[in-house]
């Protein structure tokens, strides 16, 4: 794989890089609402926080957002962001010699002082190597050793996988950060500000004095031991309190994986599930003050315009004030059509109070994790869940109207038998019977069946998994589930689990294999679409190969080695001080084999795991706040499924210009809804179970095209002041919206229209365009060519339906006016045309004009630039053009 040398300085020109063929180009714009955009020269230390995944994954990660906000709150530090480009953009960057850049400043990554990667998953290493190579940065710390920080940034990683076991990735990073980053990252910035002029080795030695910072080049062996004086033998994980105010910020243009406001309610979990690495790596438990949380959510929704929020924790239900917080937010957001989701609930704590606050106007789904199918196995893993708890929670969900429930199970757990695997199917059957007894509608279950993979720092880290046996058990469970109606099951590919085990429990020698896998074609390994190619690349890497052989039929199913440790063996991650005593983990593993349970120390007695003390603190468990009574939303028809009666309707003419021409139609409509919410406009909504804002765009503009006269209809509910109705004026709407819209979406005019008028979508019949067109391989005679088209009575072209089926179209009948407006540059011309633009498919697009010229035998035309000047509506009184 060729390396991309980074020689370019200054911002990257996106107009040179992006094309309509690039998938979702708005990922790369970096102009999100709420982005910091700090002046380049305002900071002494410049960071890039890089999430080694596609933008849609990285931009929705809560930890990524919090650290970005905290660093930009430092007066002398600047933080930008970078993500893994899609394969199409990566190929184009290599083709054009453009290095990977940060999204806001658009400067090459090499111009920064620090690049921090979120290593959240074992399979993220190959993506990191791809990003470093795209940035033109040497992959290994040894290659960067002689370079000063001003010439090549320090490369570091944090996140769960980095804290769990950094050793497989040690060759690639200058340092690691263990634990929570809220306090340690500003400390690193302060140290670096005083050390920028020092040699790289001295800078790293200074950073090694910061608690929580691990510099792997100063250590060797298994477990790693210091090779230089002045660095700690064990590196203590950092612990910080949640800060909800830093969870509010960026509002992406494109739809992300978690496209909502996310607010942490509790950090840490003390349930003691023996398979759960996050539960061991995030202790002690720390609750957020309920009043602080409510205010942060309300203000966050106002600042962002999101229509959904999520209260997040490893175990949300263990936040004792959840019913009170949920009820208070339900009441305060009653008329806003905002949904609450709780992604990590325990089924034993799900009750009618939680159900009531989750219903709202936009009901979110329910997900529970029984993990095992029998009580014996749940005791082995210390799940703390009985059959009675499970039945009670699922019956409550069915009684409260949920008809779709997701359940998570694992197979391959220590002590598991075939009876435990079959028990998953029996458990689902039992739940179906219980739901049928309390609900008229059938409840459908979606099961996710994961393969257990032992993780470092858990009691099960010494367990050896037999993945061939797991494959057999997968087949057994599929057979048991097949007769069940209303049940869908998704099984995790066993190869993901093998790779997680191989990398997650490896030592420093694995670095060479990770690099070979990347050079062999591995990348985006966590995506199921890529698993065949990725796994084959990993097998080749294990065999010491980098290139594919002519025939490799065995690679997709070949087995890789599995790590196996005895209880007294030194472990590659023993130098990471998580706070939990290794002897306690050994003792708990023995308890698991005897099916003995351990109580939750947040609510019961201390389990003596070793975490509590001056280094890591103690559990902070707040008493439950009083629960306010739930208010009901009054509706004119008393039927929440009926659409709301709008009081006013406005027609907005606006532009879609500059970088935001790369925004897709659905993303544009989402932008408008959030701008209206931030502006405090009472949007009217449709009826049904999933109400939608009554925003209507006249005609979708294709990605990459500029629009100067786009039309949007907006319907608003009545507004009252001191009991009297106070209508909105166009001037007030324009002033409010301009504050919330990016400069590339300029408002040109707003007028109020009658609510009975046809919508702009129905009324649009034509559009006017200005085109810059280049003719290839000919002396241009644009006036004659235009006349050739106008003189033709029929020009038939081929169009394709949405299903891809071709059909003929007389394009000439859709062309109302065409004129040559002069030379734009050598070989190109400026053309103006007016053509049909109806939403029934009779739409003359600029590309169709090119096809018309080709049909007449004219020289090939190439569209250089396209601008839609305005849309024409049937009723002149309704058109703002």
C-alpha positions in Angstrom: 0.0 0.0 0.0 1.6 3.3 -1.0 2.4 5.9 1.7 1.0 9.4 1.2 3.7 12.0 1.9 2.3 15.1 3.5 3.9 18.1 1.9 0.9 20.4 1.7 0.6 23.2 4.2 -2.5 25.2 5.0 -6.1 24.4 4.5 -7.2 21.7 2.0 -9.4 22.9 -0.9 -12.5 20.8 -0.7 -13.7 21.9 -4.1 -10.8 20.1 -5.5 -11.5 16.9 -3.5 -15.3 16.4 -3.4 -17.4 15.3 -6.3 -21.0 14.1 -6.6 -19.7 10.5 -6.9 -18.3 10.7 -3.3 -20.7 9.0 -0.9 -22.3 11.4 1.6 -19.8 14.2 1.0 -21.3 16.3 3.8 -19.4 14.1 6.2 -16.3 16.0 5.4 -17.5 19.6 5.6 -16.7 20.3 9.3 -19.2 23.2 9.5 -21.6 21.6 12.0 -23.8 23.8 14.2 -21.9 24.3 17.5 -18.4 23.5 16.1 -15.7 25.5 17.9 -13.8 26.9 14.9 -11.0 28.4 17.0 -8.6 30.7 15.2 -5.5 28.8 14.3 -3.1 31.3 15.9 -5.1 31.6 19.1 -3.6 28.5 20.7 -0.2 27.4 21.9 -1.1 23.7 21.7 -3.1 22.3 18.9 -4.9 18.9 19.2 -6.8 16.6 16.8 -9.1 14.1 18.4 -9.5 11.3 15.9 -12.1 8.7 15.9 -10.9 5.8 13.7 -14.3 5.1 12.1 -16.6 6.7 9.6 -17.9 10.1 10.6 -21.4 8.8 11.3 -20.0 6.6 14.1 -17.3 9.0 15.4 -19.3 12.2 15.5 -22.0 10.6 17.7 -19.6 9.2 20.3 -20.3 10.9 23.6 -16.7 10.7 24.9 -15.3 12.1 21.7 -17.7 15.1 22.0 -17.1 15.7 25.7 -13.3 15.8 25.3 -13.5 18.0 22.2 -15.6 20.6 24.2 -13.3 20.4 27.2 -10.2 21.0 25.2 -11.7 24.0 23.3 -12.7 25.5 26.7 -8.9 25.9 27.5 -7.8 29.4 26.6 -4.4 28.3 25.2 -5.5 25.1 23.5 -7.3 24.3 20.2 -9.0 21.1 19.3 -10.1 19.9 15.9 -11.4 16.5 14.8 -10.7 13.8 12.2 -12.4 10.6 11.1 -11.7 7.7 8.8 -12.6 8.7 5.3 -14.9 6.4 3.3 -13.0 4.1 0.8 -14.0 6.3 -2.1 -12.6 9.4 -0.6 -9.4 7.6 0.6 -8.8 6.5 -2.9 -9.3 10.0 -4.3 -7.0 11.5 -1.7 -4.2 9.1 -2.7 -4.9 9.8 -6.3 -4.6 13.6 -5.9 -1.8 13.4 -3.2 -4.0 15.2 -0.6 -3.2 14.2 3.0 -5.8 13.5 5.6 -7.0 16.7 7.3 -8.9 17.9 10.3 -12.5 18.7 9.5 -12.8 22.3 10.9 -9.5 23.9 10.0 -9.1 21.6 7.0 -5.4 21.5 7.8 -3.3 18.4 7.3 -3.0 16.4 10.5 0.8 16.8 10.4 0.4 20.5 11.3 -0.9 19.7 14.8 1.0 19.0 18.0 -1.1 16.1 19.3 -3.3 13.5 17.5 -5.4 11.4 19.9 -7.2 8.3 18.7 -10.2 6.8 20.4 -9.3 3.1 20.7 -12.7 1.9 21.6 -12.6 -1.6 20.0 -10.0 -4.2 19.4 -10.6 -4.1 15.7 -9.9 -0.4 15.3 -6.1 -0.7 14.9 -6.0 -1.2 11.1 -8.2 1.9 10.7 -5.7 3.9 12.7 -2.8 2.8 10.5 -4.9 3.8 7.5 -5.4 7.3 8.9 -1.8 7.7 9.8 -0.7 6.7 6.4 -3.2 9.0 4.7 -1.8 11.8 6.9 1.7 11.1 5.7 2.8 10.4 9.3 5.3 7.5 10.0 3.5 4.5 11.5 5.9 3.6 14.3 7.2 5.7 17.2 10.7 4.6 16.4 10.4 6.3 13.0 9.2 9.5 14.7 11.8 9.4 17.5 14.2 12.0 16.0 11.4 14.4 14.9 10.5 17.4 17.0 6.8 17.9 18.0 6.6 21.0 15.7 7.6 18.7 12.7 5.5 15.6 13.5 2.8 15.4 16.1 2.7 13.2 19.1 0.4 10.2 18.5 -1.5 8.8 21.4 -4.6 6.7 22.1 -7.2 6.5 24.9 -10.5 4.7 25.3 -11.6 1.3 26.6 -9.3 -0.8 24.5 -6.3 1.4 25.2 -6.9 1.2 28.9 -7.6 -2.5 28.9 -4.5 -3.7 27.1 -2.4 -1.2 25.0 0.4 -3.7 24.3 -0.7 -4.9 20.8 -0.7 -1.3 19.6 2.4 -0.1 21.5 4.6 0.1 18.4 2.4 2.8 16.8 1.9 5.2 19.7 4.1 7.7 21.5 1.9 7.4 24.6 -1.4 6.1 25.9 -3.9 7.7 28.3 -5.7 5.3 30.8 -9.2 6.0 32.0 -11.3 9.1 32.0 -9.9 11.9 29.9 -11.7 15.0 31.2 -8.9 16.1 33.6 -5.8 14.4 32.2 -6.0 15.8 28.7 -5.8 19.5 29.8 -2.9 18.5 32.1 -1.1 16.9 29.1 -1.7 20.1 27.1 -0.3 22.2 29.9 2.9 20.1 30.1 3.3 20.2 26.4 3.0 23.9 26.3 6.1 24.1 28.5 8.0 21.4 26.5 7.4 22.2 22.9 11.0 23.2 22.3 12.5 20.1 23.8 13.6 17.0 22.0 10.8 14.4 21.5 12.3 12.0 24.1 12.4 14.7 26.8 8.8 15.7 26.0 7.7 12.1 26.5 9.6 11.8 29.7 7.8 14.9 31.0 4.4 13.5 29.9 5.2 10.2 31.7 5.0 12.1 35.0 1.4 12.9 34.4 -0.8 10.3 36.2 -2.6 8.1 33.8 0.0 8.5 30.9 1.9 5.5 29.7 4.8 5.8 27.3 5.5 2.3 26.0 9.0 3.0 24.7 10.2 3.4 28.3 9.0 -0.2 29.2 9.7 -3.8 28.0 8.8 -7.4 29.0 5.6 -9.2 30.0 4.2 -7.5 31.9 6.1 -4.3 30.8 8.6 -3.1 33.4 10.4 0.4 33.3 13.6 0.6 31.4 14.3 4.2 32.5 14.2 5.9 35.9 11.5 8.3 36.8 8.5 6.5 35.3 5.9 4.5 37.4 6.0 0.7 37.6 2.2 0.6 37.2 0.2 3.3 35.5 -3.0 4.2 37.4 -6.2 4.7 35.5 -7.7 8.2 35.8 -11.2 8.7 37.3 -13.3 11.8 36.8 -16.8 12.9 37.6 -19.3 13.2 34.8 -19.8 16.8 33.5 -23.2 16.9 31.7 -22.6 20.5 30.5 -19.9 19.3 28.2 -22.2 16.8 26.4 -23.8 19.6 24.4 -22.2 20.9 21.3 -21.9 19.6 17.8 -25.0 19.0 15.7 -23.9 17.0 12.6 -25.5 17.7 9.2 -25.7 14.0 8.3 -27.6 11.4 10.2 -25.3 9.7 12.6 -25.5 6.4 14.4 -26.8 8.0 17.6 -28.6 11.0 16.1 -29.7 12.5 19.4 -28.6 14.4 22.5 -26.9 12.0 24.8 -26.5 12.8 28.5 -24.7 10.6 31.0 -26.6 10.0 34.2 -24.2 7.6 36.0 -20.6 6.7 35.3 -19.3 3.3 36.4 -21.1 0.1 37.3 -20.8 -2.1 40.3 -23.1 -4.9 39.3 -20.1 -7.2 39.0 -21.1 -9.1 35.8 -18.1 -11.3 35.4 -18.0 -11.0 31.6 -18.3 -7.2 31.5 -15.1 -5.3 31.0 -16.6 -1.8 31.2 -18.1 -2.7 34.5 -14.7 -3.5 35.9 -12.8 -0.6 34.2 -15.1 2.2 35.2 -15.5 1.7 38.9 -16.5 3.4 41.3 -20.1 4.4 40.4 -20.7 8.1 40.2 -24.2 9.5 40.0 -25.0 12.9 38.4 -27.1 15.3 40.5 -30.8 15.1 39.2 -31.4 18.8 39.1 -28.1 19.4 37.2 -29.1 16.6 34.8 -32.5 18.0 34.1 -31.2 21.5 33.4 -28.5 20.1 31.1 -31.0 18.1 29.1 -33.4 21.0 28.7 -30.7 23.5 27.7 -29.0 20.9 25.5 -32.2 20.3 23.5 -32.8 24.1 23.2 -29.2 24.6 22.0 -29.1 21.7 19.5 -32.6 21.4 18.2 -32.6 17.6 18.6 -36.0 15.8 18.7 -34.7 12.9 20.8 -32.4 12.5 23.8 -30.9 9.5 25.5 -30.0 9.1 29.2 -26.9 7.0 29.1 -25.1 4.7 31.6 -23.7 1.2 31.7 -26.9 0.5 33.7 -29.3 3.3 33.5 -31.8 1.7 35.7 -29.3 1.8 38.6 -29.6 5.6 38.6 -32.2 5.8 41.5 -33.5 9.2 40.3 -34.3 8.0 36.9 -38.1 7.9 37.4 -38.0 11.4 38.9 -35.7 12.8 36.2 -37.8 11.1 33.5 -41.1 12.5 34.9 -39.7 16.0 35.2 -38.4 16.0 31.7 -41.6 14.5 30.4 -43.5 17.4 31.9 -41.1 20.2 30.8 -40.9 18.9 27.2 -44.6 17.9 27.0 -45.4 19.9 23.8 -42.1 19.5 22.0 -42.5 16.1 20.4 -39.3 14.9 21.9 -38.6 11.2 22.5 -36.6 9.7 25.4 -34.5 6.6 24.8 -32.9 4.5 27.5 -30.4 2.2 25.8 -29.1 0.3 28.8 -31.9 -0.8 31.1 -32.1 -3.7 33.4 -35.3 -5.6 32.9 -35.7 -6.2 36.7 -36.0 -2.4 37.2 -38.4 -1.7 34.3 -41.8 -0.8 35.8 -44.9 1.3 35.0 -43.1 4.5 36.0 -40.3 4.0 33.5 -42.8 2.9 30.9 -44.8 6.1 31.3 -41.9 8.5 30.8 -40.7 6.5 27.8 -44.0 6.6 25.9 -44.2 10.3 25.2 -45.3 11.3 21.7 -42.5 9.4 19.9 -42.1 6.0 21.6 -38.6 4.6 21.4 -37.8 0.8 21.4 -37.0 -1.4 24.4 -33.9 -3.4 24.8 -33.0 -5.8 27.6 -30.0 -8.1 28.1 -30.8 -11.3 30.0 -27.4 -12.6 28.7 -28.1 -16.3 29.6 -31.0 -18.6 29.1 -31.0 -20.4 32.5 -30.8 -19.3 36.1 -27.7 -21.4 36.8 -25.7 -19.7 34.0 -26.9 -16.2 35.1 -25.6 -17.0 38.5 -22.2 -18.1 37.0 -21.9 -14.8 35.2 -23.3 -12.9 38.3 -26.0 -11.2 36.2 -28.2 -10.8 39.3 -31.4 -11.5 37.3 -34.1 -14.1 38.1 -36.8 -15.6 35.9 -39.3 -13.8 38.0 -37.6 -10.5 37.4 -37.5 -11.2 33.6 -41.2 -12.1 33.4 -42.3 -9.1 35.5 -40.3 -6.6 33.3 -41.5 -8.1 29.9 -45.1 -8.4 31.1 -45.0 -4.7 32.1 -43.7 -3.8 28.6 -46.5 -5.8 26.9 -49.1 -4.3 29.2 -47.9 -0.8 28.4 -48.2 -1.3 24.6 -44.8 -2.3 23.4 -45.0 -4.9 20.7 -41.3 -5.1 19.7 -38.6 -5.9 22.2 -34.9 -6.6 21.7 -33.1 -9.2 23.8 -29.4 -9.8 24.1 -27.9 -13.2 24.9 -24.4 -14.7 24.8 -23.2 -18.2 24.1 -19.9 -19.8 24.9 -19.9 -18.6 28.6 -17.8 -20.5 31.2 -19.7 -23.5 32.5 -22.2 -23.4 29.7 -23.9 -26.7 28.6 -26.2 -27.5 25.7 -29.1 -27.2 28.1 -28.2 -23.6 28.8 -28.1 -22.8 25.0 -31.5 -24.5 24.5 -32.6 -22.5 27.6 -32.4 -19.3 25.5 -35.2 -20.6 23.2 -37.2 -21.9 26.2 -36.9 -18.4 27.8 -38.2 -16.7 24.7 -41.1 -19.2 24.6 -41.9 -18.5 28.2 -41.9 -14.7 27.6 -44.2 -15.1 24.6 -46.7 -17.0 26.7 -46.6 -14.3 29.4 -47.1 -11.5 26.9 -50.0 -13.3 25.3 -51.7 -13.4 28.7 -51.6 -9.6 29.1 -51.6 -8.2 25.6 -54.0 -8.5 22.7 -51.3 -7.9 20.1 -48.5 -10.3 19.6 -45.1 -9.1 20.9 -42.3 -9.7 18.5 -38.8 -10.4 19.8 -35.6 -9.6 18.1 -32.6 -11.6 19.5 -29.0 -10.7 19.2 -26.8 -13.7 20.0 -23.2 -12.7 20.7 -20.3 -15.0 21.2 -18.5 -14.7 24.6 -15.0 -13.3 24.3 -12.9 -13.2 27.5 -11.7 -9.6 28.2 -8.7 -8.4 30.2 -9.4 -7.2 33.8 -12.4 -9.4 34.2 -12.7 -12.6 36.3 -13.2 -14.5 33.0 -9.9 -13.3 31.5 -8.4 -16.7 32.3 -11.1 -18.6 30.5 -10.3 -20.3 27.2 -13.0 -20.2 24.6 -13.6 -23.1 22.2 -14.8 -21.3 19.1 -15.5 -24.5 17.2 -17.8 -25.5 20.0 -19.5 -22.1 19.8 -20.2 -22.7 16.1 -21.9 -26.0 17.1 -24.0 -24.2 19.7 -25.0 -21.6 17.2 -26.4 -24.3 15.0 -28.2 -25.9 17.9 -29.8 -22.7 18.9 -30.9 -21.8 15.4 -32.6 -25.2 15.2 -34.4 -24.5 18.5 -35.5 -21.0 17.5 -36.7 -22.0 14.0 -40.3 -23.1 15.0 -40.9 -19.9 17.0 -43.2 -17.3 15.3 -42.6 -13.6 15.9 -38.9 -14.2 16.8 -35.9 -13.0 14.7 -32.4 -13.9 15.7 -29.1 -12.3 14.6 -25.9 -14.3 15.3 -22.5 -12.6 15.6 -20.1 -13.9 13.1 -17.6 -16.2 15.0 -14.7 -14.6 13.1 -15.3 -11.2 14.8 -15.0 -13.0 18.2 -11.8 -14.8 17.2 -10.2 -11.5 16.1 -11.3 -9.7 19.3 -9.8 -12.5 21.4 -6.5 -12.5 19.4 -6.0 -8.8 19.6 -7.5 -8.0 22.9 -5.3 -10.4 24.9 -2.2 -10.1 22.8 1.2 -8.7 23.8 3.6 -6.3 22.1 4.7 -8.8 19.5 1.3 -8.6 17.9 2.0 -5.2 16.5 3.9 -6.7 13.5 0.8 -8.8 12.7 -1.5 -5.8 12.9 0.6 -3.9 10.4 0.8 -6.9 8.1 -3.0 -7.3 8.2 -3.5 -3.7 7.3 -1.0 -3.9 4.4 -2.8 -7.1 3.3 -6.1 -5.3 3.0 -7.7 -5.3 6.5 -9.6 -2.2 7.4 -13.1 -1.3 8.7 -12.8 -4.8 10.3 -15.8 -4.2 12.6 -18.2 -3.9 9.7 -20.0 -7.2 8.8 -19.9 -6.3 5.1 -16.1 -6.5 5.3 -15.6 -9.5 7.4 -14.7 -12.0 4.6 -11.9 -9.8 3.2 -10.8 -8.6 6.6 -10.5 -12.0 8.1 -8.6 -13.3 5.1 -6.2 -10.5 5.5 -5.7 -11.3 9.2 -5.1 -15.0 8.4 -2.5 -14.0 5.8 -0.9 -11.7 8.4 -0.7 -14.5 10.9 1.0 -16.6 8.3 3.5 -13.8 7.7 2.1 -12.8 4.3 1.0 -9.4 3.0 -0.3 -10.2 -0.4 -3.1 -12.5 -1.6 -2.2 -15.7 -3.3 -3.9 -16.9 -6.5 -6.3 -19.3 -4.7 -7.1 -19.0 -1.0 -10.3 -20.9 -0.5 -9.4 -21.8 3.1 -8.8 -18.2 4.4 -12.4 -17.1 5.3 -12.8 -20.1 7.6 -9.2 -20.7 8.8 -8.7 -20.6 12.6 -6.4 -18.2 14.4 -4.7 -19.0 17.7 -6.5 -18.4 21.0 -4.8 -16.9 24.0 -4.7 -19.1 27.1 -3.4 -18.1 30.5 -3.2 -19.9 33.9 -4.3 -18.1 37.0 -0.7 -17.3 38.2 0.7 -16.3 34.8 2.0 -12.8 34.3 -0.4 -11.0 31.9 0.5 -8.4 29.2 -1.7 -5.9 30.9 -0.6 -6.3 34.5 1.1 -2.9 34.4 -2.3 -1.2 34.0 -3.6 -0.3 37.5 -7.4 -0.3 37.2 -7.9 -0.3 40.9 -9.3 -3.8 41.1 -7.0 -6.3 42.8 -5.8 -9.2 40.6 -6.2 -11.6 43.5 -9.9 -10.5 43.8 -10.4 -11.3 40.1 -8.8 -14.8 40.7 -11.1 -15.4 43.7 -14.2 -14.2 41.8 -13.3 -16.6 38.9 -13.3 -19.5 41.3 -16.6 -18.3 42.8 -18.1 -18.2 39.2 -17.2 -21.9 38.7 -19.2 -22.7 41.8 -22.1 -20.5 40.7 -21.7 -18.2 43.7 -22.9 -14.6 43.3 -21.5 -11.3 44.5 -23.7 -8.5 45.6 -23.7 -5.0 44.0 -21.6 -2.8 46.3 -23.5 0.3 45.3 -26.6 -1.0 47.2 -25.4 -3.9 49.3 -22.2 -4.7 51.2 -18.6 -4.1 50.0 -17.2 -6.8 47.8 -13.6 -5.9 48.7 -12.5 -5.6 45.0 -9.9 -3.0 46.0 -11.2 0.0 44.1 -12.3 2.2 47.0 -9.7 4.5 48.4 -7.8 7.7 47.9 -6.6 6.7 44.4 -9.9 6.0 42.8 -12.5 7.4 45.2 -15.7 5.8 46.4 -19.1 5.0 45.1 -21.3 8.2 44.8 -24.9 6.9 44.9 -27.5 9.7 45.4 -30.8 9.0 47.0 -33.8 9.0 44.7 -35.4 12.3 44.1 -39.2 12.7 44.6 -41.2 11.8 41.5 -43.5 14.6 40.2 -47.0 13.6 38.8 -47.0 13.1 35.1 -48.9 15.7 33.1 -51.0 14.9 30.0 -50.9 16.9 26.8 -54.3 18.3 25.9 -55.3 17.9 22.3 -58.3 19.4 20.5 -59.7 16.0 19.6 -58.3 14.1 22.7 -56.7 11.8 20.1 -52.9 11.9 20.0 -53.0 10.2 16.6 -54.8 13.1 15.0 -52.6 15.8 13.3 -52.2 19.1 15.1 -54.2 22.0 13.9 -51.8 24.6 12.5 -52.6 28.3 13.0 -50.2 29.8 10.5 -48.4 28.7 7.3 -45.3 30.4 5.9 -43.5 30.0 2.6 -39.8 30.5 2.7 -37.5 31.2 -0.2 -33.9 30.3 0.6 -30.6 29.4 -1.0 -28.4 26.2 -0.7 -25.0 27.5 -1.5 -21.3 27.0 -0.9 -20.1 23.9 0.9 -23.7 23.0 1.9 -24.5 22.2 -1.7 -23.1 18.8 -0.7 -26.0 18.3 1.7 -28.5 15.6 0.8 -32.2 16.3 0.8 -33.1 14.4 4.0 -30.1 16.0 5.8 -31.3 19.4 4.7 -34.8 18.8 6.0 -33.3 17.6 9.3 -31.3 20.8 9.4 -34.4 22.9 8.9 -36.3 21.1 11.7 -33.5 21.6 14.2 -33.1 25.3 13.2 -36.8 25.8 13.8 -36.6 24.1 17.2 -33.5 26.2 18.2 -35.4 29.3 17.1 -38.3 28.4 19.4 -40.9 28.0 16.7 -43.9 25.8 17.6 -43.9 23.4 14.7 -47.1 21.6 13.8 -46.9 17.9 13.5 -48.7 15.1 11.6 -50.7 12.5 13.4 -49.9 8.8 13.8 -47.5 6.8 16.0 -44.5 8.6 14.5 -45.5 12.3 14.2 -43.4 14.3 11.7 -43.0 18.1 11.5 -45.0 19.7 8.8 -42.1 21.0 6.8 -42.5 20.6 3.0 -39.7 21.3 0.5 -40.9 22.1 -3.1 -38.4 19.9 -4.9 -35.3 18.1 -3.7 -32.1 19.5 -5.1 -29.5 16.9 -6.1 -26.3 16.7 -4.0 -23.6 19.0 -5.3 -25.9 21.5 -7.0 -26.3 25.1 -5.9 -29.8 26.5 -5.4 -30.7 30.2 -5.2 -34.5 30.1 -5.0 -35.5 27.0 -3.1 -38.9 26.9 -1.4 -40.0 25.5 1.9 -43.4 25.5 3.5 -43.6 25.6 7.3 -46.7 25.2 9.5 -46.8 26.6 13.0 -49.1 26.0 16.0 -50.8 29.1 17.7 -48.7 31.1 20.1 -50.2 32.7 23.2 -49.0 35.5 25.5 -50.9 36.2 28.7 -53.8 34.2 27.3 -54.0 36.1 24.0 -53.0 34.7 20.7 -49.9 36.4 19.3 -49.4 35.5 15.6 -45.9 35.3 14.2 -44.8 37.8 11.5 -42.6 37.0 8.6 -40.0 39.5 9.9 -39.9 37.8 13.3 -39.5 34.4 11.7 -36.7 35.6 9.4 -34.8 37.2 12.3 -35.1 34.0 14.5 -34.1 31.6 11.7 -31.2 33.6 10.4 -29.5 33.2 13.8 -29.9 29.4 13.7 -29.0 28.7 10.0 -25.5 28.5 8.5 -24.5 31.3 6.2 -24.7 28.9 3.2 -28.5 28.6 3.8 -29.5 32.3 3.3 -33.1 33.3 3.7 -34.2 35.5 0.8 -37.9 36.0 1.7 -40.7 34.8 3.9 -44.4 35.4 3.4 -47.5 34.0 5.1 -49.9 32.0 2.9 -53.4 30.6 3.4 -53.4 27.2 5.1 -55.8 26.0 2.4 -53.4 26.9 -0.5 -51.7 23.9 -2.3 -48.4 23.1 -0.9 -45.2 24.2 -2.8 -44.6 20.5 -3.5 -48.0 20.3 -5.3 -47.7 23.7 -7.0 -44.2 23.6 -8.5 -44.3 23.2 -12.2 -41.0 24.6 -13.6 -37.4 25.5 -12.6 -34.9 27.9 -14.0 -31.2 27.0 -14.2 -27.9 28.6 -15.0 -25.3 26.2 -16.3 -21.6 26.4 -17.1 -21.0 23.9 -19.9 -17.8 22.8 -21.6 -17.7 21.2 -25.1 -15.1 18.6 -25.6 -12.9 18.4 -28.7 -14.6 21.0 -30.9 -14.7 24.7 -31.9 -17.7 25.8 -29.9 -20.7 27.4 -31.7 -23.0 27.7 -28.8 -25.7 29.9 -30.5 -26.0 27.4 -33.3 -26.1 24.5 -30.9 -28.8 26.1 -28.8 -30.9 26.8 -31.9 -30.5 23.1 -33.0 -32.1 22.1 -29.7 -34.9 24.7 -29.9 -35.7 23.9 -33.6 -36.2 20.2 -32.8 -39.8 19.1 -32.3 -38.9 16.0 -30.4 -35.8 14.8 -28.7 -36.1 11.4 -27.1 -33.8 10.3 -24.3 -33.7 7.3 -22.0 -34.7 7.8 -18.3 -34.8 5.2 -15.5 -37.5 4.6 -13.0 -36.7 4.4 -9.3 -36.5 0.6 -9.7 -33.8 1.1 -12.5 -36.1 0.2 -15.4 -35.4 2.3 -18.5 -38.1 4.1 -20.4 -38.2 6.7 -23.2 -38.9 10.4 -22.6 -39.5 13.2 -25.0 -37.2 15.7 -23.3 -37.9 18.5 -25.8 -41.5 18.7 -24.5 -40.2 19.5 -21.1 -37.9 22.3 -22.2 -39.7 25.7 -22.2 -36.8 28.1 -22.8 -33.1 27.9 -23.6 -30.6 30.6 -24.3 -26.8 31.1 -24.7 -25.7 33.9 -22.3 -22.0 34.2 -23.3 -18.6 32.6 -22.9 -17.8 31.6 -19.3 -14.2 30.7 -20.2 -12.2 29.2 -23.0 -14.2 26.3 -24.4 -17.1 26.7 -22.0 -20.4 28.7 -22.0 -23.0 30.0 -19.7 -26.5 28.7 -20.6 -29.9 29.5 -19.1 -32.9 27.3 -19.4 -36.4 26.9 -18.0 -37.9 23.4 -17.9 -40.5 21.3 -16.3 -40.0 20.5 -12.7 -43.0 18.6 -11.5 -43.0 16.0 -8.7 -44.8 13.4 -10.9 -41.5 12.6 -12.7 -41.8 15.2 -15.5 -38.6 16.9 -14.4 -36.0 18.2 -16.9 -32.7 17.9 -15.1 -29.5 19.6 -16.3 -28.0 16.2 -17.2 -31.0 15.6 -19.5 -30.0 18.8 -21.5 -26.6 17.2 -22.0 -28.3 14.0 -23.3 -30.4 16.1 -25.7 -27.3 17.6 -27.2 -25.7 14.2 -27.5 -28.9 12.8 -29.2 -28.6 15.6 -31.8 -25.0 14.6 -32.6 -23.5 17.7 -31.0 -20.1 17.6 -29.4 -20.1 16.1 -26.0 -21.1 18.6 -23.3 -19.7 18.5 -19.8 -21.5 20.2 -16.9 -18.9 22.3 -15.0 -21.3 24.1 -12.7 -25.1 24.0 -12.0 -27.2 26.6 -10.2 -30.9 26.4 -9.9 -32.1 30.0 -9.9 -35.7 29.6 -8.8 -38.7 27.3 -8.7 -42.0 28.4 -10.4 -45.3 27.7 -8.8 -48.7 27.4 -10.5 -50.3 30.2 -8.5 -48.2 33.4 -9.0 -49.5 34.7 -5.7 -47.9 31.8 -3.9 -44.5 32.2 -5.7 -41.8 34.4 -4.2 -39.8 34.3 -7.4 
